[in-house]
């Protein structure tokens, strides 16, 4: 899928995942207020740091480029596209040869149809 529809769903998915992550972080922080053990709070802060690093780091930039449509083309994809274009050119040249081969086959069939049966050949006179 490409175009406006996929961009909309990409934005919706990104915002939804962001909202779920923030909701989880706030829920962990709220639950840690009622517990004497600071582990949930520390885990929540560590998760927030990781979340922020991912959002502002290369993953966030890649998502932003994808949503903007400015993703850098992959070298592997470019090489594969060039191979496919070369193959299409070869197939185009083969398609030009097919009518010529059909004509040759028709000509051969006509020649074979004109031959007399082997028993009908006359023996040379001596």
C-alpha positions as CSV (number, residue, x, y, z in Angstrom):
1,X,0.0,0.0,0.0
2,X,1.3,3.4,-0.8
3,X,0.1,7.0,-0.9
4,X,-2.1,9.0,1.6
5,X,-3.8,5.9,3.1
6,X,-0.6,4.2,4.2
7,X,0.8,7.5,5.5
8,X,-2.3,8.0,7.6
9,X,-2.1,4.5,9.1
10,X,1.6,5.0,9.7
11,X,1.0,8.2,11.6
12,X,-1.9,6.6,13.5
13,X,0.2,3.6,14.5
14,X,3.1,5.7,15.6
15,X,0.9,8.0,17.7
16,X,-1.0,5.0,19.1
17,X,2.2,3.3,20.2
18,X,3.6,6.5,21.7
19,X,0.4,7.0,23.7
20,X,0.4,3.4,24.9
21,X,4.1,3.7,26.0
22,X,3.4,7.0,27.8
23,X,0.3,5.5,29.5
24,X,2.4,2.6,30.7
25,X,5.1,4.8,32.1
26,X,2.5,7.0,33.9
27,X,0.8,3.9,35.3
28,X,4.1,2.5,36.6
29,X,4.9,5.9,38.2
30,X,1.4,6.0,39.8
31,X,1.7,2.5,41.2
32,X,5.2,3.2,42.6
33,X,3.8,6.0,44.8
34,X,2.0,3.5,47.0
35,X,4.9,1.1,47.4
36,X,7.9,1.6,49.7
37,X,10.1,-0.2,47.2
38,X,11.6,2.2,44.6
39,X,12.2,-0.4,41.9
40,X,9.0,0.4,39.9
41,X,10.0,4.1,39.9
42,X,13.5,3.3,38.8
43,X,12.2,1.0,36.1
44,X,9.8,3.7,34.9
45,X,12.5,6.3,34.7
46,X,14.8,3.8,32.9
47,X,12.0,3.0,30.4
48,X,11.4,6.7,29.9
49,X,15.0,7.2,29.1
50,X,15.1,4.3,26.6
51,X,11.8,5.5,25.1
52,X,13.1,9.0,24.6
53,X,16.4,7.7,23.2
54,X,14.6,5.6,20.6
55,X,12.1,8.3,19.8
56,X,14.8,11.0,19.2
57,X,17.5,8.6,17.9
58,X,17.8,6.7,14.6
59,X,14.6,4.8,15.0
60,X,12.6,8.0,15.4
61,X,14.4,9.7,12.5
62,X,13.7,6.6,10.3
63,X,10.0,6.7,11.2
64,X,9.9,10.4,10.5
65,X,11.6,10.0,7.1
66,X,9.2,7.1,6.3
67,X,6.2,9.2,7.1
68,X,7.5,12.1,5.1
69,X,8.4,9.9,2.2
70,X,12.0,10.8,2.2
71,X,13.5,7.4,3.0
72,X,16.9,6.8,1.6
73,X,16.9,4.1,-1.1
74,X,18.6,0.9,0.0
75,X,21.6,-0.1,-2.1
76,X,20.3,-3.7,-2.3
77,X,17.0,-2.5,-3.6
78,X,18.6,-0.3,-6.2
79,X,20.8,-3.2,-7.4
80,X,17.8,-5.5,-7.6
81,X,15.8,-2.9,-9.6
82,X,18.7,-2.6,-12.1
83,X,18.7,-6.4,-12.4
84,X,15.0,-6.4,-13.1
85,X,15.3,-3.7,-15.7
86,X,18.0,-5.6,-17.5
87,X,15.9,-8.7,-17.4
88,X,12.9,-6.8,-18.8
89,X,15.1,-5.5,-21.7
90,X,16.2,-9.1,-22.4
91,X,12.6,-10.3,-22.5
92,X,11.7,-7.4,-24.8
93,X,14.4,-8.5,-27.2
94,X,13.2,-12.1,-27.0
95,X,9.6,-11.1,-27.8
96,X,10.9,-9.5,-31.0
97,X,12.4,-12.8,-32.0
98,X,9.3,-14.9,-31.4
99,X,7.4,-13.8,-34.6
100,X,10.5,-14.6,-36.7
101,X,10.7,-18.1,-35.1
102,X,7.0,-18.7,-35.7
103,X,7.4,-17.8,-39.4
104,X,10.3,-20.2,-39.7
105,X,8.3,-23.0,-38.1
106,X,5.4,-22.4,-40.4
107,X,7.7,-22.5,-43.4
108,X,9.2,-25.8,-42.2
109,X,5.7,-27.3,-41.7
110,X,4.7,-26.3,-45.2
111,X,7.8,-27.8,-46.7
112,X,7.2,-31.1,-44.8
113,X,3.6,-31.1,-45.9
114,X,4.6,-30.8,-49.6
115,X,6.9,-33.9,-49.5
116,X,5.6,-37.0,-51.1
117,X,5.3,-40.1,-49.0
118,X,8.3,-42.4,-49.1
119,X,6.4,-45.3,-50.8
120,X,5.3,-43.0,-53.6
121,X,8.9,-42.4,-54.8
122,X,9.7,-44.1,-58.0
123,X,12.6,-46.3,-58.4
124,X,15.2,-45.1,-60.8
125,X,15.2,-47.0,-64.1
126,X,18.2,-48.8,-65.2
